[in-house]
Amino acid sequence: MSERGASARIQDGRWVVDRRWVMERTGASAATVARWHALRDRYPAEHRFPDVAYLSERTHFYEREAVETFWEAWSRAFGTHRIGTAGRRAGDGRGNQGGGWGRARRNESVRLVLDELARTGGHRSGLGTHMANTYGGSPRSWQRAIKEARDLYERDRGHTEAVLKRAPRLPA
């Protein structure tokens, strides 16, 4: 047996690993690993997280080979792009209460995109990449702000054109 707190050990002639080892191997959060274990009966056998093989002072250990087989099947079927989220949507942790700095930051991003749209005369390909390179973040992180800004820009531009069409013409 290895030292206390180790995440992998040999027990009864087989390798067993704890949740910390699973987290390091898969990149999943503690909540995700707990969810995989708690909801294991909801998944088909080939995508089911292994059952506890050994318990030591309230620490669950799983057969290493079973965990690796699970992870191989899981990542092939579902990918790894959402690992760490435990199946929850991203947010500020306040649910529908709102608050936090999320909306304030979005408003600032929308304002920056509106300034860029006004400067260039409208949307152009690669705007997300340009904003990410100029202000930081990833192009994907700018997409929602770009969509919101484009909607505002097009609405305001359409409103301005409609007002100009209705305005009386001055004599020449």
ZIZI-V406655 format. One record per backbone hydrogen bond with DSSP energy under -1.0 kcal/mol. NH is the residue of the N-H (numbers start at 1). CO is the residue of the C=O. E is the energy in kcal/mol with one decimal. If there is no record, write none. Layout:
NH;CO;E + NH;CO;E
//
This chain:
6;3;-1.6 + 9;16;-2.5 + 11;14;-3.0 + 14;11;-1.3 + 16;9;-3.1 + 17;62;-2.9 + 18;7;-2.5 + 22;18;-1.9 + 23;19;-2.8 + 24;20;-2.2 + 25;21;-2.6 + 26;22;-2.7 + 27;23;-2.4 + 33;29;-2.2 + 34;30;-2.4 + 35;31;-2.3 + 36;32;-2.8 + 37;33;-2.0 + 38;34;-2.9 + 39;35;-2.6 + 40;37;-1.1 + 42;39;-1.9 + 43;40;-1.2 + 47;44;-1.9 + 48;45;-1.2 + 53;61;-2.9 + 54;61;-1.8 + 56;59;-2.2 + 59;56;-1.9 + 61;54;-2.7 + 62;17;-3.3 + 64;15;-2.1 + 67;63;-2.2 + 68;64;-2.5 + 69;65;-2.2 + 70;66;-2.5 + 71;67;-2.9 + 72;68;-2.1 + 73;69;-2.1 + 74;70;-3.1 + 75;71;-2.8 + 76;72;-1.6 + 77;73;-2.2 + 78;74;-3.3 + 79;75;-1.1 + 83;80;-1.3 + 85;82;-1.7 + 88;85;-1.9 + 97;94;-2.0 + 105;101;-2.2 + 106;102;-2.1 + 107;103;-2.8 + 108;104;-1.9 + 109;105;-2.3 + 110;106;-3.0 + 111;107;-2.4 + 112;108;-2.2 + 113;109;-2.3 + 114;110;-2.8 + 115;111;-2.3 + 116;112;-1.8 + 117;113;-2.9 + 118;114;-2.6 + 119;115;-2.2 + 120;116;-2.3 + 121;117;-1.4 + 122;117;-1.7 + 127;124;-1.2 + 130;126;-2.3 + 131;127;-2.8 + 132;128;-2.4 + 133;129;-2.6 + 134;130;-2.2 + 135;131;-3.2 + 136;132;-1.9 + 143;140;-1.1 + 146;142;-2.6 + 147;143;-2.6 + 148;144;-2.4 + 149;145;-2.6 + 150;146;-2.9 + 151;147;-2.4 + 152;148;-2.1 + 153;149;-3.1 + 154;150;-3.2 + 155;151;-2.3 + 156;152;-2.8 + 157;153;-2.7 + 158;154;-2.7 + 159;155;-2.4 + 160;156;-2.4 + 161;157;-2.4 + 162;158;-2.3 + 163;159;-2.1 + 164;160;-2.2 + 165;161;-2.0 + 166;162;-1.7 + 167;163;-1.4
//
